[in-house]
């Protein structure tokens, strides 16, 4: 099989349309169609089937696209091994949570466009469990995940996780209610809001685990009434007297909302890069990881 044709098939599995593949690879839709037709003849299986006015990969086509990830990565690794000075080339698929995408990945994507135009980053926003599930099925190459130091996550042995950064979180409340806190430290803050409604995360249970742990130490069980994934929506709920919830200490807040620091015990969110073990040697992925961790 011609690896170039595998690239066409792989991009079609990622992008969903021949027009999008043509735009990404700088060719025409007819060329994409022709190359995949030749690939079907080479493999002796049907790779595409009608899907309304478009086409989609057959189960056999999807399996071949999954193999293409490994095949193309191996070819690229071999190319760089034979020519260490060669410029990395390829598409790195990333899924991660919004804060890490904004804070860490977008600056890297901009840098790649300037310095390494042959390496392209495709980004999807997902919570950690969703991103890790896609990593395990080879639907992505890199997952950006998080946990809290008071609610550490566990990962599969086949996944290599490296901490990217950590950030302190506090308890966000209406500013007029901040005077309820008497004393210092996390437990004093939690005790002050024991009778309030609490806001949890609708797509991840880590922050809820942290709240329940600290509330238990303060001698009460929190009453979760609202759940939201967006940090901006959490703030909106707090401003509307909808309860209290965890937010980053440095999160920009409106005048009516304040973030109370949590110390002793501290609450810190930890961001991680996660890859399948052994895959980080693929030059485009190695380049992205290096820029994420070292700038």
N, C-alpha and C positions, 0 to 999 in steps of 0.2 A: 504493500500500500504506500502511496505517496503521502508523506506527512502533511504536505500542504492541504491535501483534501481532508485529512483528519481535522485540520484547523478550521476549515469551513464548517464541518459537521459540529465540532465543539462549540463554535460561536453561535450556530443556529440553536443548539440546545440551551445556550445561555440567554440569547436575545429574543428568540421566538419568531423572527421573521427574516426572510431572505434579504429584504430591503435593508434592515438594520445591519445584517452581516456585511452586505456590500459597502455600506457607509463606513463601518469600522475597519474593514480590510482594504478599502480604497479600490473597489472593483465594481462590477455591475451585477444586478440580480440574475441576469442570464448566465453569467460566469459561475456564480454560486450554484445555481441549479444544475448546470452542466457538470461541474466538478463533483457534486454529491451524487449525481447519476452515475458517473464513472466509478466512484467509490462503491456504489451499490453493486455494480457489475464485478468489481474486483473482489468483493467479499461474498458475493453470491446470495445476498439477503436483501429484502425490502427494507429500506432505511426510513422512508417517509410515507405518510398516508394523508389523505385529504382531511381538512378540518375547517369546514365552511368554505370560505374563499381563500383560505391559507392552507398551509401544510403543517404537520407536526411529526415528531420523531415516533417511529414505531417502537415497541419494546426492544427489538433488536438494535434499532438505531440509538436508543438511549443507552443501552449497554455498551455499544461501541464508543459513544461519546464519553462514557465514564472511563473506558480504557484509554481514550485519547488524552485524557488529563495526564495519566502516568507516562504514556508514550512520548508525548511532546515535552514533558518535563525532563525525561531521560535524555532526549535528543539535545535539548538546550544545555543540560548539565555536561554532556559529552562535548558539545561544541566549545563551551567555555574551558573545559579541562584541556582540550587540545590547543586552545588559543586563549590563555588567561587574560589577555588584554582586550578580548572581544566585549562589545557592548551588550549587556543583558537585554533580552527581548521577550515579551510575552504579556499575557493578561493575568493579573492577580485578583482573584475574587475575594472580597472581604465582607463579612457581616459583623456588625457591632452595635453597641448601644450609643445613643445619640451624642452623649457628652464626649465620649472617646473619639467618635467620628469627627465632631466639630473641633475638638481641642488638639487631637493628635494626628488623625488621618488626613484631613483636608489640607493642612500645611505640607504634608508629605506628597500628596497628589499634585499640588501646585509645583513643588520642587521637581518632581519627576517630569512634568510637562516641560520644564525649562531645561533640565540637565540630562534626562534620560527619556526622550520622547518615544522610544521603542518599548518602554514598559508602561502598561496601562492598568489603572486600578478601577475595578467595578465594585460599587458600594451598595450594600443593603443594610437598612436599619433593623436590628433585631435585639431582643433581650438575650441574656447569656444562654439559657436553656435552648432557645430556638437556634442561636448561632452554633452552639456545640453540636446539636443534632445534625445540622447541615454539614459541619466539618466531618463528622463521622461517616456521612454518606458521600463525601467527596464533592458535594455541591459547591463548596467554597474552599479556598486555600488557607484563609486566615480568619480567626474569630477574635474579636475584641470583647472581652467579658469583664465582669466585676463581681466582687463579693464585699462583705464587710468583715473587719477583723474580729467582730463579735459573732459573726455568722459565716465562718470560712466554708468555701465551696469545695467539693470533691470532684475530681475529674477522672476519666478513664485512663488506665495506664498507657494507652497508646497515644495520649495527647500530651504534648510538652507545653507547659504554661510558664510564662516568665512575667514577673510583675513589671508593669509599665510606669505607673505612678500611683501615689496615694493622696487622698484629700480628706481633711477633717469635715465632718458633718455635725450639724446642730439640730435643735428642735425649733421649728418655725412656729410662731404664734402671732396673734395680733399684738401690736406694740402696746396698746392700752392694758393688755393682760400681763405684760412682763413684770409688773410690780407684784404679782402673785408669788414670785419666787423669793423665798427667804432662806438664806444660807448659800453656800457655794457647792459646786459639783453637780454631776449628772443626776444623782438621786434626788437632790433638792429640786432640780428643775422638773423631773418627772413627777415628784410628789405634788408639786404645785398644780399640775394639770391632770391629776388622777381622775377627776370627774368630767373631764372634757371628752368630746368625741375625738376619735383619732382617724387619720387618713393613711391608708396603706397603698401599696402598689398593685395595680390591676393585672400586671403581667409578670411579676417576680415577687417571691415571698421573702427575700433576704432582709429588706428593711423591716418587714413585719416581725420577723424572727428577732431582730435587734430590739425592737420596741417591746415585745413580749418579755424578752430576757431582762431588760432593764426595769420594766414595770414590776416584774416578779421580785427583783431585788429591792424595789421600793415598797413592796407589799400590796400590790393591787394588780388586777387584770384589766388591760386596756379595752375600751369599747370601740371597735372599728366600725365606723358608719359609712365612710366614703373610701373609694379606691380609685386611684388615677395613676397613669404611667407618666404623663407630662409633668415636669417640675413646675412649669408655668401654671398649669391647672391646679396643682397642689396649692400654690400661692394664692390663686384666685379663690379657692375654697376657704382658705384660712381668712382671707380678707373679708369674705362674706359671712364670717362667723360660723364656718362649717367644721371647725375643729383645729387640731394641731397635727403636725407631721414633720418628718425628717427632711432637711434640705442641706445642700452644701453650705458651709460657713461663708464662702465668698460669693454665693449666688446673689445677683442683683435683685433687690427686693423693692417693692413699692413702699412709700412712706408709712403706710398703716401696718406693715408687717416687719417683724424683726426675727433674726435667727439667733437663738440663745446658745452659747457654746456649751458643749458637753465634755466635761473633763473628770477623770477619776471615777469610772472608766471612760476613756476617750472613745469616740465613734469615728472610725476612718473607713472610707470606701477605697478599695484597692482595684485598680484596673490591670488587666492582663492581656498579653498576646498569647494566643493558643494556636498551635499547628499540630498536624499529625507528625509523630516522631519520624525523623529521617527526611521529611519533606523540605525542611528549612535550608537544605543544600541547593535547591533549585535556584539558580541565580536571580531571577526577578523577585522571588519571594525573599531571598536573603537580602537583596537590596532594600526592599520595603521594610523588613524587620530592622536592618541596620539604621535606617533613617528614623524609624519610630523610636528606637532605644537610644540612639547616640546623636541624632540630628545630622 
